[in-house]
Amino acid sequence: MPERNGRFITLEGIDGAGKSTHVGWLAEHLAVTGHEVVATREPGGTPLGEELRRLLLTAPMTHDSEALLMFAARREHLEQVIRPALARGAWVVCDRFTDATYAYQGGGHGVARERIRMLEDWVHGDCQPDLTLLFDVPPAVSRSRLAKAQHEGRALDKFEREAAAFFERVRDAYLERAGADAARFRIVDSTQPVASVRAALAAHLDALAGQGAAA
């Protein structure tokens, strides 16, 4: 992997797991400790990525096409935002990355892992997250939160409208990946009160900062 001084942190979890509740706080926590922070999201993060995001969240398409468009958006995101930020020493906080493709398109929709792995190797095999925070909730909690958001007037995207079995598969895929890469993943129980979740997040971020200082 090319030398870089920044840190790359990704946030993952099924829809309704609570990532959006904490992503801004994470960026602020890191900024207060003196880091330049770039907060971004996938799909998205660039003008092209945001346009692809709109299509991915609304337009009917094959599951293979979903995976391909995810990686097209990711390539632009890496080249325009993530790699330059890491190269100048910034800490990048990204709401979803390739683990989401393995979980949603792979676990949820059945796209072969080998195809996803091939795209991953091509697009960013040399650039992987330093830390992945997996916000974990049972699918029943996820669906309850999404129903509440819909009742409050927010339109759900096509992934958020998937059946319960889909979210079970997505969560299982996430937990499988976390178990296979315990050095990178930290599982956060996102059913806990906000203050408890943020205390856990702060501990994980401080540990990562300590690793950098030790190096």
Solvent accessible surface area in square Angstrom, and as a share of the most:
residue,aa,sasa,rsa
1,M,137,0.61
2,P,82,0.52
3,E,164,0.73
4,R,49,0.18
5,N,106,0.55
6,G,0,0.00
7,R,49,0.18
8,F,0,0.00
9,I,1,0.00
10,T,0,0.00
11,L,0,0.00
12,E,0,0.00
13,G,0,0.00
14,I,4,0.02
15,D,21,0.11
16,G,21,0.20
17,A,1,0.01
18,G,16,0.16
19,K,19,0.08
20,S,93,0.60
21,T,71,0.41
22,H,5,0.02
23,V,31,0.18
24,G,40,0.39
25,W,61,0.22
26,L,1,0.01
27,A,16,0.13
28,E,113,0.51
29,H,42,0.19
30,L,4,0.02
31,A,54,0.42
32,V,130,0.75
33,T,81,0.47
34,G,67,0.64
35,H,54,0.24
36,E,84,0.38
37,V,35,0.20
38,V,28,0.16
39,A,62,0.48
40,T,20,0.11
41,R,100,0.36
42,E,7,0.03
43,P,11,0.07
44,G,0,0.00
45,G,26,0.25
46,T,6,0.04
47,P,112,0.71
48,L,85,0.42
49,G,0,0.00
50,E,60,0.27
51,E,80,0.36
52,L,18,0.09
53,R,52,0.19
54,R,129,0.47
55,L,57,0.29
56,L,0,0.00
57,L,35,0.17
58,T,87,0.50
59,A,26,0.20
60,P,131,0.82
61,M,51,0.23
62,T,89,0.52
63,H,76,0.34
64,D,59,0.30
65,S,40,0.26
66,E,3,0.02
67,A,3,0.02
68,L,100,0.50
69,L,49,0.24
70,M,19,0.09
71,F,5,0.02
72,A,45,0.35
73,A,2,0.01
74,R,4,0.02
75,R,102,0.37
76,E,52,0.23
77,H,0,0.00
78,L,0,0.00
79,E,80,0.36
80,Q,99,0.44
81,V,33,0.19
82,I,0,0.00
83,R,62,0.23
84,P,53,0.33
85,A,1,0.00
86,L,2,0.01
87,A,71,0.55
88,R,141,0.52
89,G,27,0.26
90,A,0,0.00
91,W,14,0.05
92,V,0,0.00
93,V,1,0.00
94,C,0,0.00
95,D,25,0.13
96,R,33,0.12
97,F,2,0.01
98,T,4,0.02
99,D,4,0.02
100,A,10,0.08
101,T,1,0.01
102,Y,11,0.04
103,A,0,0.00
104,Y,11,0.04
105,Q,1,0.01
106,G,9,0.09
107,G,25,0.24
108,G,3,0.03
109,H,33,0.15
110,G,61,0.59
111,V,11,0.06
112,A,45,0.35
113,R,121,0.44
114,E,118,0.53
115,R,130,0.47
116,I,0,0.00
117,R,110,0.40
118,M,125,0.56
119,L,17,0.08
120,E,20,0.09
121,D,92,0.47
122,W,194,0.68
123,V,9,0.05
124,H,1,0.00
125,G,39,0.37
126,D,55,0.29
127,C,4,0.02
128,Q,53,0.23
129,P,12,0.07
130,D,50,0.26
131,L,8,0.04
132,T,0,0.00
133,L,0,0.00
134,L,3,0.01
135,F,1,0.00
136,D,22,0.12
137,V,1,0.00
138,P,51,0.32
139,P,8,0.05
140,A,76,0.59
141,V,45,0.26
142,S,0,0.00
143,R,100,0.36
144,S,72,0.46
145,R,84,0.31
146,L,10,0.05
147,A,58,0.45
148,K,127,0.54
149,A,21,0.16
150,Q,96,0.43
151,H,165,0.74
152,E,118,0.53
153,G,67,0.64
154,R,112,0.41
155,A,90,0.70
156,L,21,0.11
157,D,30,0.16
158,K,37,0.16
159,F,10,0.04
160,E,19,0.08
161,R,147,0.54
162,E,49,0.22
163,A,65,0.50
164,A,46,0.36
165,A,57,0.45
166,F,3,0.01
167,F,0,0.00
168,E,83,0.37
169,R,109,0.40
170,V,0,0.00
171,R,57,0.21
172,D,85,0.44
173,A,11,0.09
174,Y,2,0.01
175,L,59,0.29
176,E,88,0.40
177,R,59,0.22
178,A,4,0.03
179,G,64,0.61
180,A,89,0.69
181,D,52,0.27
182,A,71,0.55
183,A,91,0.70
184,R,30,0.11
185,F,8,0.03
186,R,75,0.27
187,I,91,0.46
188,V,4,0.03
189,D,72,0.37
190,S,5,0.03
191,T,61,0.36
192,Q,86,0.38
193,P,88,0.55
194,V,72,0.41
195,A,81,0.63
196,S,54,0.35
197,V,3,0.02
198,R,63,0.23
199,A,66,0.51
200,A,37,0.29
201,L,0,0.00
202,A,20,0.15
203,A,60,0.46
204,H,42,0.19
205,L,2,0.01
206,D,79,0.41
207,A,56,0.44
208,L,11,0.05
209,A,35,0.27
210,G,38,0.37
211,Q,105,0.47
212,G,25,0.24
213,A,93,0.72
214,A,93,0.72
215,A,116,0.90
